[in-house]
Amino acid sequence: MSHAPIPLPITAQEAAILRRILGAATFDGAAELLDQVRMLQLLPASDATFRIYVQHPDAPRSSFSRGGRTKIPVSTPVWHPEGRVIGKVDIWVDDGQLRALNYASTTARAAMMLPNPDWVVVPLAAAPRPAPVPAPLAATAPATSVAPTVAPAPGPRGRSLIRSVATVIAALLLVTILATAFALGRARGGTEATTSSTAAVQEARTAGAADGAALGSLRGFTEGELAGRASTYQASFDATQAAALAKVRAAARAKAQQAREAAAAKAAAAAAQAAQAAPRNTNNTTCSGYRDSRGYWICS
């Protein structure tokens, strides 16, 4: 005998994801949604990454999304330990109750299971702005004093000193030329870097527009999938439940009929046995027949 599909408890993994996201949410009604997690049940129409829920009648109803179906306003990207975004988790609320959790991959590989709850990144609550840090004091160079140069007396020693001074001046001139060339090269490199940065910004804008279009299509598909599954589940569930109840009732009726037939057969057998055990009249000669060896008259 087949049984009708019934809602099942949610897994510990998706409960941890829901609590991680809703526990960090700050919008109105988030606390009631977080309290609903302990009463959620999973509908059979769900799959590995698209989870559809039914709520217990006693669960507290949230003030968020009353009278409609809306995705909660919390950005929850999924970061792989290697340092890249591999997906996104969306939570849907229908008329103040948690309705679905959808994990969608943002890579070329489709998601096959829910992510590790630790990989789901939730926004932090706003923290008070720290006081401005005073700018560090500028370092001051020690003052240097130049002693007056005393012209040497003419002679070999004076000529040697003059050659030394000329060598120093030539070295300083070379350093100045090299510094000027470096500055010109740096300016030219800065111009090239600015051009490259502008191209990178334009490329990022183009990629961002493409990603936005893809995410928009994903959201539309998710909403359509949710609405389609939710609309067909109840009718299918009711029909399956009615068929199962009909089978149970038919089996009960058949069992009762078998019991009545068995009781009737038992009563007939008992009556026949009682009739055979009753004494016969030895002088029953009202019919034509013969008398057996025991003296009983047997009607022919």
C-alpha positions as CSV (number, residue, x, y, z in Angstrom):
1,M,0.0,0.0,0.0
2,S,1.5,3.4,-1.1
3,H,1.5,6.3,1.3
4,A,0.9,10.0,0.4
5,P,4.0,12.2,0.5
6,I,4.1,14.3,3.6
7,P,6.3,17.3,4.6
8,L,9.6,16.3,6.3
9,P,11.8,18.2,8.8
10,I,14.5,20.5,7.3
11,T,18.2,19.5,7.5
12,A,20.6,20.8,10.1
13,Q,22.6,22.4,7.2
14,E,19.9,24.5,5.8
15,A,18.7,25.4,9.3
16,A,22.2,26.7,10.0
17,I,22.2,28.8,6.8
18,L,18.8,30.3,7.6
19,R,19.8,31.2,11.2
20,R,23.1,32.6,10.0
21,I,21.4,34.9,7.5
22,L,18.3,35.9,9.5
23,G,20.3,36.3,12.7
24,A,22.4,39.1,11.1
25,A,19.4,40.8,9.4
26,T,18.2,44.1,10.8
27,F,15.0,44.8,8.8
28,D,11.6,44.9,10.5
29,G,10.2,41.4,11.1
30,A,13.5,39.6,10.9
31,A,13.2,38.3,14.5
32,E,9.9,36.6,13.8
33,L,11.3,35.0,10.6
34,L,14.3,33.7,12.7
35,D,11.9,32.2,15.2
36,Q,10.0,30.4,12.4
37,V,13.1,28.3,11.5
38,R,12.4,25.9,14.4
39,M,8.9,25.1,13.0
40,L,9.7,24.7,9.3
41,Q,8.9,21.6,7.3
42,L,10.2,20.7,3.8
43,L,7.7,20.1,1.0
44,P,8.3,17.0,-1.3
45,A,8.5,19.3,-4.4
46,S,11.9,20.6,-3.2
47,D,15.2,19.6,-4.7
48,A,18.9,19.7,-3.5
49,T,19.3,23.5,-3.9
50,F,15.7,24.8,-4.1
51,R,14.0,24.2,-0.8
52,I,10.3,25.0,-0.5
53,Y,8.8,25.2,3.1
54,V,5.5,24.9,4.8
55,Q,5.0,26.6,8.1
56,H,3.4,25.4,11.3
57,P,0.0,27.1,12.0
58,D,1.3,28.2,15.5
59,A,4.4,29.9,14.1
60,P,4.7,33.7,14.7
61,R,3.9,35.7,11.5
62,S,6.4,38.3,10.5
63,S,5.5,41.9,9.5
64,F,7.8,41.6,6.5
65,S,6.1,40.9,3.1
66,R,2.5,40.8,4.4
67,G,0.2,40.2,1.5
68,G,2.8,39.1,-1.1
69,R,6.0,37.2,-1.9
70,T,9.3,39.0,-1.5
71,K,13.0,38.2,-1.3
72,I,14.6,39.4,1.9
73,P,16.8,42.5,1.5
74,V,20.1,40.8,2.6
75,S,23.0,40.2,0.2
76,T,24.5,36.8,1.0
77,P,27.3,35.7,-1.4
78,V,28.9,32.4,-1.0
79,W,32.7,32.6,-0.8
80,H,34.9,29.5,-1.5
81,P,37.9,29.1,0.8
82,E,40.1,29.8,-2.2
83,G,38.9,33.4,-2.1
84,R,36.3,33.5,-4.9
85,V,32.5,33.9,-5.0
86,I,30.8,30.7,-6.2
87,G,27.2,31.4,-5.6
88,K,24.4,33.3,-3.8
89,V,21.7,32.3,-1.3
90,D,18.2,33.9,-1.5
91,I,15.5,33.6,1.1
92,W,11.8,34.2,0.1
93,V,9.0,35.2,2.4
94,D,5.3,34.8,1.5
95,D,2.7,36.7,3.5
96,G,5.0,37.0,6.5
97,Q,6.2,33.3,6.5
98,L,9.4,31.7,5.3
99,R,8.6,30.1,2.0
100,A,11.8,29.1,0.2
101,L,15.6,29.0,0.2
102,N,17.4,29.0,-3.1
103,Y,21.1,28.5,-3.7
104,A,22.2,29.5,-7.2
105,S,25.7,29.1,-8.6
106,T,27.3,32.2,-10.2
107,T,29.9,30.0,-12.0
108,A,29.7,27.9,-15.1
109,R,29.2,24.8,-12.9
110,A,25.7,24.2,-11.6
111,A,25.2,23.8,-7.9
112,M,24.5,20.2,-6.8
113,M,24.0,20.7,-3.0
114,L,23.7,23.5,-0.4
115,P,26.9,25.3,0.5
116,N,28.8,25.0,3.8
117,P,27.1,27.5,6.2
118,D,30.5,28.9,7.1
119,W,30.9,30.0,3.4
120,V,27.8,32.2,3.5
121,V,29.0,35.8,4.1
122,V,26.4,38.0,5.9
123,P,26.7,41.8,6.3
124,L,27.9,43.0,9.7
125,A,25.7,45.4,11.8
126,A,26.6,49.1,11.6
127,A,29.2,50.0,14.1
128,P,29.8,53.5,15.6
129,R,32.3,55.5,13.5
130,P,35.6,55.7,15.3
131,A,37.1,59.1,16.3
132,P,39.5,60.6,13.7
133,V,43.1,59.7,14.2
134,P,45.4,62.7,14.3
135,A,47.8,62.8,11.4
136,P,51.3,61.8,12.3
137,L,53.8,64.6,12.9
138,A,56.1,65.3,10.0
139,A,59.7,64.2,10.6
140,T,62.1,67.1,10.8
141,A,65.6,66.7,9.4
142,P,68.4,67.9,11.7
143,A,69.9,71.2,10.8
144,T,73.3,71.1,9.3
145,S,75.9,73.8,9.4
146,V,78.4,74.4,6.7
147,A,81.8,75.5,7.8
148,P,83.4,78.3,5.8
149,T,85.8,77.0,3.2
150,V,89.3,78.4,3.5
151,A,91.1,78.6,0.3
152,P,94.3,76.4,0.5
153,A,97.6,77.9,-0.1
154,P,99.0,77.4,-3.5
155,G,100.9,74.2,-4.0
156,P,100.5,70.5,-4.7
157,R,98.0,70.1,-1.8
158,G,95.8,72.9,-3.1
159,R,95.7,71.4,-6.6
160,S,94.8,68.0,-5.2
161,L,91.9,69.6,-3.2
162,I,90.7,71.4,-6.4
163,R,90.6,68.0,-8.3
164,S,88.6,66.4,-5.4
165,V,86.0,69.2,-5.5
166,A,85.7,68.9,-9.3
167,T,85.1,65.2,-9.0
168,V,82.4,65.8,-6.4
169,I,80.7,68.4,-8.6
170,A,80.8,66.0,-11.6
171,A,79.2,63.2,-9.5
172,L,76.5,65.6,-8.3
173,L,75.8,66.6,-11.9
174,L,75.5,63.0,-12.9
175,V,73.1,62.3,-10.1
176,T,70.9,65.3,-11.1
177,I,70.8,64.0,-14.7
178,L,69.7,60.5,-13.7
179,A,67.1,61.9,-11.3
180,T,65.6,64.1,-14.1
181,A,65.5,61.1,-16.5
182,F,63.8,59.0,-13.8
183,A,61.2,61.7,-13.1
184,L,60.4,62.0,-16.9
185,G,60.0,58.2,-17.1
186,R,57.8,58.1,-14.1
187,A,55.5,60.8,-15.5
188,R,55.3,58.9,-18.8
189,G,54.5,55.6,-16.9
190,G,51.9,57.4,-14.9
191,T,50.1,58.5,-18.1
192,E,50.2,55.0,-19.4
193,A,48.9,53.6,-16.1
194,T,46.0,56.2,-16.2
195,T,45.1,55.0,-19.7
196,S,45.2,51.4,-18.6
197,S,43.1,52.1,-15.5
198,T,40.5,53.9,-17.7
199,A,40.3,50.8,-20.0
200,A,40.0,48.5,-16.9
201,V,37.1,50.6,-15.5
202,Q,35.3,50.5,-18.8
203,E,35.8,46.7,-19.0
204,A,34.6,46.3,-15.4
205,R,31.5,48.4,-16.2
206,T,30.7,46.2,-19.2
207,A,31.2,43.0,-17.2
208,G,29.1,44.4,-14.4
209,A,26.2,45.2,-16.8
210,A,26.4,41.6,-18.1
211,D,26.4,40.2,-14.6
212,G,23.5,42.3,-13.7
213,A,21.5,41.1,-16.6
214,A,22.3,37.5,-15.7
215,L,21.3,37.9,-12.1
216,G,18.1,39.6,-13.2
217,S,17.3,36.6,-15.4
218,L,18.2,34.3,-12.5
219,R,15.8,36.1,-10.2
220,G,13.0,36.0,-12.7
221,F,13.5,32.3,-13.2
222,T,13.6,31.7,-9.5
223,E,10.4,33.5,-8.9
224,G,8.7,31.7,-11.7
225,E,10.0,28.3,-10.5
226,L,8.8,29.1,-7.0
227,A,5.3,30.2,-8.1
228,G,4.9,27.1,-10.4
229,R,5.9,24.6,-7.8
230,A,3.9,26.2,-5.0
231,S,0.8,26.4,-7.2
232,T,0.9,22.7,-8.2
233,Y,2.0,21.2,-4.9
234,Q,-1.3,21.6,-2.9
235,A,-3.5,20.0,-5.6
236,S,-1.1,17.1,-6.1
237,F,-0.8,16.6,-2.3
238,D,-4.6,16.6,-1.9
239,A,-5.2,14.2,-4.8
240,T,-2.5,11.8,-3.5
241,Q,-3.9,11.9,0.1
242,A,-7.5,11.3,-1.1
243,A,-6.3,8.3,-3.2
244,A,-4.4,6.8,-0.2
245,L,-7.5,7.3,2.1
246,A,-9.7,5.6,-0.5
247,K,-7.4,2.6,-0.5
248,V,-7.4,2.4,3.2
249,R,-11.2,2.5,3.4
250,A,-11.6,-0.1,0.7
251,A,-9.2,-2.5,2.5
252,A,-11.1,-2.0,5.7
253,R,-14.4,-2.8,4.0
254,A,-13.0,-5.9,2.4
255,K,-11.6,-7.1,5.8
256,A,-15.0,-6.6,7.5
257,Q,-16.7,-8.6,4.7
258,Q,-14.3,-11.4,5.1
259,A,-15.0,-11.4,8.9
260,R,-18.7,-11.6,8.3
261,E,-18.4,-14.4,5.8
262,A,-16.1,-16.4,8.2
263,A,-18.6,-15.9,11.1
264,A,-21.5,-17.1,8.9
265,A,-19.6,-20.2,7.8
266,K,-18.7,-21.0,11.3
267,A,-22.3,-20.7,12.5
268,A,-23.5,-23.0,9.6
269,A,-20.9,-25.6,10.5
270,A,-22.0,-25.5,14.2
271,A,-25.6,-26.0,13.2
272,A,-24.9,-28.9,11.0
273,Q,-22.8,-30.6,13.7
274,A,-25.6,-30.1,16.2
275,A,-28.2,-31.6,13.8
276,Q,-26.1,-34.7,13.3
277,A,-25.7,-35.1,17.1
278,A,-29.4,-35.0,17.9
279,P,-31.1,-38.4,18.7
280,R,-33.4,-39.9,16.1
281,N,-36.8,-41.3,16.6
282,T,-36.7,-45.1,16.2
283,N,-40.4,-45.3,15.4
284,N,-40.4,-42.8,12.6
285,T,-42.4,-44.8,10.1
286,T,-44.2,-42.0,8.5
287,C,-42.2,-42.4,5.3
288,S,-41.4,-45.3,3.1
289,G,-37.9,-46.8,3.8
290,Y,-36.2,-49.4,5.9
291,R,-34.8,-50.1,9.4
292,D,-31.0,-50.1,9.8
293,S,-28.9,-52.5,12.0
294,R,-29.3,-50.1,14.9
295,G,-33.0,-50.1,14.7
296,Y,-33.4,-46.6,13.2
297,W,-36.0,-46.1,10.4
298,I,-34.3,-44.7,7.4
299,C,-36.5,-42.9,4.9
300,S,-35.7,-43.9,1.4
